[in-house]
Amino acid sequence: MKVTVNRKAHFNAAHRLHNPNWDEAKNDQMFGKCNNPEYHGHNYELIVGVKGEVDPNTGYVVDTKWLKDLIKNKIEDRFDHKNLNTQTEEFKELNPTAENIAIVIFKLLRPEIDDKFDLKITLYETPRNFVEFEG
């Protein structure tokens, strides 16, 4: 039987949704207030789910302390209180939509988690807007 262990984390970050291949009118039409050239911020809520078999020796799927430290070192330290567009390599050329942020987080964590486990990223941009990604 497989069990999913979830760890919730939080980071604050600013961003601007903008496609440099479009004119300002099209960017404004598509992204509205999120295209503000002075940026805007969110209090992101992140849930990292690791799914796998329970280890009979420990009773764990994964150690939640290990998962907490991994998320802090790979995600929170990298993105918290940053302007995603200007202060992170991941979003210099990639529009930092919630969808793209979730995929980037997945790609940062996946190499650190044994392939025998499934990984799911849930990212809340607001309490009512969230995305999920599993690869």
C-alpha positions as CSV (number, residue, x, y, z in Angstrom):
1,M,0.0,0.0,0.0
2,K,1.2,3.5,-0.8
3,V,0.9,6.5,1.5
4,T,1.4,10.1,0.7
5,V,3.4,12.3,3.1
6,N,2.7,16.0,2.7
7,R,4.8,18.9,3.9
8,K,3.4,22.4,3.9
9,A,5.8,25.3,3.4
10,H,5.5,29.0,2.7
11,F,7.4,31.7,0.9
12,N,6.7,35.3,-0.1
13,A,7.8,36.5,-3.6
14,A,7.1,39.2,-6.1
15,H,6.7,38.7,-9.8
16,R,5.4,40.2,-13.0
17,L,3.5,38.2,-15.7
18,H,4.7,39.5,-19.0
19,N,5.5,38.1,-22.4
20,P,8.3,40.1,-24.0
21,N,7.2,39.0,-27.5
22,W,3.9,40.8,-27.1
23,D,3.1,44.6,-27.0
24,E,1.9,46.2,-23.8
25,A,-1.7,46.1,-24.9
26,K,-1.7,42.4,-25.4
27,N,0.2,41.8,-22.1
28,D,-2.4,44.0,-20.3
29,Q,-5.3,42.2,-21.9
30,M,-3.9,38.8,-21.0
31,F,-2.3,39.4,-17.6
32,G,-4.2,42.6,-16.3
33,K,-2.9,43.8,-12.9
34,C,-0.4,41.0,-12.9
35,N,1.5,42.7,-15.7
36,N,2.3,45.7,-13.5
37,P,5.9,46.8,-14.5
38,E,6.6,47.5,-10.8
39,Y,5.7,43.9,-9.9
40,H,3.3,42.5,-7.3
41,G,3.7,39.9,-4.6
42,H,2.1,36.8,-3.2
43,N,2.2,34.7,0.0
44,Y,2.7,31.4,-1.6
45,E,1.6,28.2,0.2
46,L,3.4,25.1,-1.0
47,I,2.5,21.5,-0.3
48,V,5.0,18.9,-1.3
49,G,3.6,15.3,-1.5
50,V,5.8,12.3,-1.5
51,K,4.0,9.0,-2.2
52,G,5.5,5.6,-1.6
53,E,5.5,2.4,0.4
54,V,5.8,2.6,4.2
55,D,9.3,1.3,5.3
56,P,8.6,-1.6,7.7
57,N,11.7,-0.7,9.8
58,T,10.8,3.0,10.4
59,G,7.1,3.2,9.8
60,Y,7.9,6.2,7.5
61,V,7.5,6.8,3.8
62,V,10.1,9.5,4.2
63,D,11.3,11.3,7.3
64,T,9.3,14.6,7.6
65,K,12.3,16.4,9.1
66,W,14.4,15.5,6.1
67,L,11.5,16.7,3.8
68,K,11.2,19.9,5.8
69,D,15.0,20.6,5.4
70,L,15.0,19.7,1.7
71,I,12.1,22.2,1.0
72,K,13.8,24.9,3.1
73,N,17.2,24.5,1.4
74,K,16.0,24.0,-2.2
75,I,12.9,26.2,-2.3
76,E,12.3,28.6,0.6
77,D,15.9,29.8,0.7
78,R,16.0,30.3,-3.1
79,F,12.6,32.1,-3.6
80,D,11.5,33.6,-0.2
81,H,11.5,37.5,-0.3
82,K,12.8,37.5,-3.9
83,N,11.6,39.1,-7.1
84,L,11.3,36.0,-9.2
85,N,11.7,37.9,-12.5
86,T,14.9,39.7,-11.5
87,Q,16.5,37.8,-8.6
88,T,16.3,34.1,-9.7
89,E,17.9,32.3,-12.6
90,E,14.9,30.1,-13.1
91,F,12.6,32.9,-14.1
92,K,14.9,35.3,-16.0
93,E,13.5,33.8,-19.3
94,L,10.4,32.0,-18.0
95,N,7.2,33.7,-17.1
96,P,6.7,33.1,-13.4
97,T,3.1,31.9,-13.5
98,A,1.9,29.6,-10.7
99,E,2.0,26.8,-13.2
100,N,5.6,27.5,-14.1
101,I,6.6,28.0,-10.5
102,A,5.2,24.6,-9.6
103,I,7.1,22.9,-12.4
104,V,10.3,24.6,-11.4
105,I,9.8,23.5,-7.8
106,F,9.2,20.0,-9.0
107,K,12.4,20.0,-11.1
108,L,14.4,21.3,-8.2
109,L,13.1,18.6,-5.8
110,R,12.9,15.6,-8.1
111,P,16.6,14.8,-8.2
112,E,16.8,14.9,-4.4
113,I,14.0,12.3,-3.9
114,D,14.5,8.6,-4.7
115,D,12.7,7.5,-7.9
116,K,10.8,4.9,-6.0
117,F,8.6,7.8,-4.7
118,D,6.0,9.8,-6.6
119,L,6.2,13.6,-6.2
120,K,3.4,16.0,-6.3
121,I,3.6,19.8,-6.0
122,T,0.6,21.9,-4.9
123,L,1.1,25.6,-5.0
124,Y,-1.4,28.2,-3.7
125,E,-0.9,31.6,-5.2
126,T,-4.0,32.8,-3.3
127,P,-6.3,30.9,-1.0
128,R,-8.6,30.3,-3.9
129,N,-6.1,29.9,-6.8
130,F,-3.8,27.0,-6.8
131,V,-2.1,24.6,-9.2
132,E,-0.9,21.0,-8.9
133,F,1.9,19.3,-10.8
134,E,3.1,15.7,-10.8
135,G,5.6,14.4,-13.2
